[in-house]
Amino acid sequence: MGLNVRAVRCNLAPHDLADEMYQPEDLVKACKGADYIACTLPLTPATANMVGAAALDALKDGGGVINIGRSPVMDYAALVERLDSGKLYVGVLDVFATEPLPAYDPL
């Protein structure tokens, strides 16, 4: 498909599906200029709020977020701000802090 895939994980061993490998502390660097971030993280003490404002700001303007991991790994307030401002175009979210998502929730 012509995608450049950057993977973030503790184990930097090469992976057949990844073009570049980054450690978790380099998440912002991995996100810099990316079109999308696909988040599949489990919830652990180390991953809670891992995808925050800095990582979202590093994405390309008009980019998007896919979260099919756990809700608490992503700062949804920061995501809403970037969606509302137009910095990011789309959020594809399968998980939320409260499910089902309340009608009044900005997501």
RATARA-V292049 format. One record per residue. N is the residue number from 1. OMEGA is omega in whole degrees, 0 to 359 (999 if undefined). Layout:
n=N omega=OMEGA
n=N omega=OMEGA
This chain:
n=1 omega=178
n=2 omega=180
n=3 omega=169
n=4 omega=185
n=5 omega=175
n=6 omega=181
n=7 omega=176
n=8 omega=178
n=9 omega=182
n=10 omega=182
n=11 omega=182
n=12 omega=177
n=13 omega=180
n=14 omega=178
n=15 omega=184
n=16 omega=184
n=17 omega=183
n=18 omega=176
n=19 omega=181
n=20 omega=180
n=21 omega=179
n=22 omega=173
n=23 omega=183
n=24 omega=180
n=25 omega=178
n=26 omega=182
n=27 omega=182
n=28 omega=178
n=29 omega=179
n=30 omega=182
n=31 omega=186
n=32 omega=177
n=33 omega=180
n=34 omega=176
n=35 omega=183
n=36 omega=167
n=37 omega=176
n=38 omega=185
n=39 omega=180
n=40 omega=187
n=41 omega=167
n=42 omega=176
n=43 omega=175
n=44 omega=175
n=45 omega=181
n=46 omega=184
n=47 omega=180
n=48 omega=181
n=49 omega=181
n=50 omega=181
n=51 omega=184
n=52 omega=184
n=53 omega=183
n=54 omega=179
n=55 omega=180
n=56 omega=178
n=57 omega=181
n=58 omega=179
n=59 omega=177
n=60 omega=175
n=61 omega=181
n=62 omega=181
n=63 omega=182
n=64 omega=183
n=65 omega=173
n=66 omega=177
n=67 omega=175
n=68 omega=179
n=69 omega=179
n=70 omega=183
n=71 omega=185
n=72 omega=177
n=73 omega=183
n=74 omega=176
n=75 omega=183
n=76 omega=176
n=77 omega=178
n=78 omega=178
n=79 omega=179
n=80 omega=178
n=81 omega=182
n=82 omega=175
n=83 omega=180
n=84 omega=182
n=85 omega=184
n=86 omega=177
n=87 omega=176
n=88 omega=185
n=89 omega=188
n=90 omega=171
n=91 omega=177
n=92 omega=190
n=93 omega=179
n=94 omega=185
n=95 omega=182
n=96 omega=179
n=97 omega=178
n=98 omega=178
n=99 omega=0
n=100 omega=182
n=101 omega=180
n=102 omega=181
n=103 omega=183
n=104 omega=182
n=105 omega=181
n=106 omega=177
n=107 omega=999
